[in-house]
Amino acid sequence: MLTEETLHNDRDPKNEMMTDPEEGSTTVEYAIGALATAGFAGLLLVVLKSGVVQSALEHLISSALSIS
């Protein structure tokens, strides 16, 4: 049952200070994961655009598609 006293207790400053210390940590973990994924994708793009890797991939694909 809601009374004036219970309404006051919900707004008590002591209750506001007793928050979970890990509150919001999931959001931070997702943000760090997204940044790491974007960084890895950028690195992969740079590596795949290099001349040595492109020629190796072209050779691999052409040998796989050739009929011998």
N, C-alpha and C positions, 0 to 999 in steps of 0.2 A: 504494500500500500504506500502510495506517495504522500508524504507529509512535507510540511515546510522545512523540517529539519533534514530530511533526506535530500531535498533539493539543494539545500545549503551545503551539505557534505559533498555533493558532486562538484561544486564550484570552489571547494576548499583549496587554497594554494598548496597545502601539503600533498594533496592528491595529484596536482599537476607536476610536482617535482618527482613523483614516484613513477616515472615512465620506464619502459623497458630500455636498457642500454643498447640493445641490438635492434631497436626500431629503425627501419629504413635500410638495414644492412643488405637485404635482398635486392633492393633497387640499386644500390652501389655495386653489388656483385654483377648484376646484369649489365650495368654501364661499363664496368671494367672488361667484362667478357665481350661486349660489342666493340669496344675500342681495340682490344687485342685481335678480334676477328678482322676488323678493318685494316689494321696494320699488317696482318699476315696476308690478306688479299692483295694489298699494295705491293708487298715484297714478292709475292708469287707473280704478279703482273710484270714487275720489273725483270724477274728472272726469265719468264716465258718470252718476253720481247727481245731478249738478248740474241745476237746473231748466232752464237754457238748452239744455243738450245733450239732456236728455230730451225736451223739446218738439220740438227739431229732428229727433231720431230718430223720434218719433211721426209727425211730419209726413211725413218721408221714407218711412216704412213704409206709412202710409195712402195716400200718393200712388202708391206702387209697387203696392199691392194693389187700387186702385180701377180699375174697368173704365170706360174712356171711349170 
